[in-house]
């Protein structure tokens, strides 16, 4: 008899978004991005280099996170410097 070990992947609490369907692949990408942004903010290129995600995927998830006010652009001109918002931090502490 074989037993298959099911591993339960844990995701960052702020990776769950209320406005969209949360699929495992997107949750994983947002968890990676949020983990990097928690340590220090960065540009999309910084996130691509540290996460090994594609540039398009990083931008897509940054825009989703920005629409839910979890991250924000710190600069008004390109390249944008992304950081966590206070709301994102409060949401994290309450979970």
C-alpha positions as a LaTeX table, in Angstrom:
\begin{tabular}{lrrr}
\hline
Residue & $x$ (\AA) & $y$ (\AA) & $z$ (\AA) \\
\hline
Unk1 & 0.00 & 0.00 & 0.00 \\
Unk2 & 1.38 & 3.37 & $-1.03$ \\
Unk3 & 0.85 & 6.56 & 0.85 \\
Unk4 & 1.10 & 9.82 & $-0.95$ \\
Unk5 & 2.30 & 12.67 & 1.20 \\
Unk6 & 0.26 & 15.76 & 0.43 \\
Unk7 & 2.19 & 18.89 & 1.14 \\
Unk8 & 0.17 & 21.93 & 2.00 \\
Unk9 & 1.77 & 25.05 & 0.67 \\
Unk10 & 1.39 & 28.10 & 2.85 \\
Unk11 & 0.79 & 31.46 & 1.26 \\
Unk12 & 1.37 & 34.99 & 2.50 \\
Unk13 & $-1.82$ & 36.30 & 4.16 \\
Unk14 & $-1.83$ & 39.37 & 1.92 \\
Unk15 & $-1.58$ & 37.21 & $-1.22$ \\
Unk16 & $-5.30$ & 36.43 & $-0.97$ \\
Unk17 & $-7.24$ & 39.08 & $-2.90$ \\
Unk18 & $-10.94$ & 39.79 & $-2.49$ \\
Unk19 & $-11.68$ & 41.02 & $-6.01$ \\
Unk20 & $-10.36$ & 38.06 & $-8.01$ \\
Unk21 & $-10.34$ & 34.28 & $-7.95$ \\
Unk22 & $-7.30$ & 33.13 & $-5.99$ \\
Unk23 & $-5.65$ & 30.25 & $-7.83$ \\
Unk24 & $-2.64$ & 28.44 & $-6.43$ \\
Unk25 & $-0.18$ & 29.69 & $-9.05$ \\
Unk26 & $-1.17$ & 33.33 & $-8.51$ \\
Unk27 & $-1.05$ & 32.94 & $-4.74$ \\
Unk28 & 2.46 & 31.52 & $-5.04$ \\
Unk29 & 3.62 & 34.39 & $-7.25$ \\
Unk30 & 2.13 & 37.03 & $-4.95$ \\
Unk31 & 3.62 & 35.30 & $-1.90$ \\
Unk32 & 7.06 & 35.46 & $-3.51$ \\
Unk33 & 6.64 & 39.14 & $-4.45$ \\
Unk34 & 5.34 & 40.12 & $-1.01$ \\
Unk35 & 8.17 & 38.26 & 0.70 \\
Unk36 & 10.71 & 40.28 & $-1.25$ \\
Unk37 & 8.88 & 43.57 & $-0.66$ \\
Unk38 & 8.71 & 42.91 & 3.10 \\
Unk39 & 12.50 & 42.88 & 3.33 \\
Unk40 & 12.97 & 45.98 & 1.20 \\
Unk41 & 10.99 & 47.55 & $-1.58$ \\
Unk42 & 12.17 & 47.45 & $-5.13$ \\
Unk43 & 11.51 & 48.04 & $-8.78$ \\
Unk44 & 9.82 & 45.47 & $-10.98$ \\
Unk45 & 13.25 & 44.53 & $-12.38$ \\
Unk46 & 14.56 & 43.95 & $-8.84$ \\
Unk47 & 11.62 & 41.66 & $-8.16$ \\
Unk48 & 12.17 & 39.77 & $-11.42$ \\
Unk49 & 15.84 & 39.19 & $-10.59$ \\
Unk50 & 15.16 & 38.06 & $-7.03$ \\
Unk51 & 12.09 & 35.94 & $-7.75$ \\
Unk52 & 12.86 & 34.34 & $-11.12$ \\
Unk53 & 9.33 & 35.23 & $-12.25$ \\
Unk54 & 8.82 & 36.85 & $-15.64$ \\
Unk55 & 8.58 & 40.62 & $-15.89$ \\
Unk56 & 4.99 & 40.42 & $-17.13$ \\
Unk57 & 3.92 & 38.19 & $-14.21$ \\
Unk58 & 5.54 & 40.51 & $-11.67$ \\
Unk59 & 3.82 & 43.59 & $-13.16$ \\
Unk60 & 0.45 & 41.82 & $-13.33$ \\
Unk61 & 0.57 & 40.87 & $-9.66$ \\
Unk62 & 1.89 & 44.27 & $-8.59$ \\
Unk63 & $-1.10$ & 45.90 & $-10.31$ \\
Unk64 & $-3.49$ & 43.45 & $-8.60$ \\
Unk65 & $-1.89$ & 44.11 & $-5.22$ \\
Unk66 & $-1.98$ & 47.85 & $-5.87$ \\
Unk67 & $-5.71$ & 47.73 & $-6.70$ \\
Unk68 & $-6.32$ & 46.19 & $-3.25$ \\
Unk69 & $-4.02$ & 48.79 & $-1.63$ \\
Unk70 & $-1.51$ & 46.23 & $-0.39$ \\
Unk71 & 1.42 & 47.74 & $-2.31$ \\
Unk72 & 2.03 & 51.20 & $-3.74$ \\
Unk73 & 4.38 & 52.98 & $-6.09$ \\
Unk74 & 6.70 & 55.18 & $-4.11$ \\
Unk75 & 7.86 & 57.24 & $-7.08$ \\
Unk76 & 5.75 & 58.88 & $-9.79$ \\
Unk77 & 8.17 & 58.25 & $-12.61$ \\
Unk78 & 9.64 & 55.10 & $-14.05$ \\
Unk79 & 11.09 & 52.88 & $-12.87$ \\
Unk80 & 8.50 & 52.68 & $-10.13$ \\
Unk81 & 9.75 & 51.74 & $-6.68$ \\
Unk82 & 7.22 & 49.42 & $-5.02$ \\
Unk83 & 6.66 & 49.13 & $-1.25$ \\
Unk84 & 4.06 & 47.67 & 1.07 \\
Unk85 & 1.39 & 50.06 & 2.28 \\
Unk86 & 0.40 & 50.59 & 5.87 \\
Unk87 & $-2.89$ & 48.85 & 5.09 \\
Unk88 & $-1.02$ & 45.80 & 3.87 \\
Unk89 & 1.02 & 45.75 & 7.05 \\
Unk90 & $-2.08$ & 46.10 & 9.27 \\
Unk91 & $-3.83$ & 43.32 & 7.36 \\
Unk92 & $-0.78$ & 41.13 & 7.87 \\
Unk93 & $-0.67$ & 41.77 & 11.63 \\
Unk94 & $-4.39$ & 41.10 & 12.07 \\
Unk95 & $-4.19$ & 37.61 & 10.47 \\
\hline
\end{tabular}
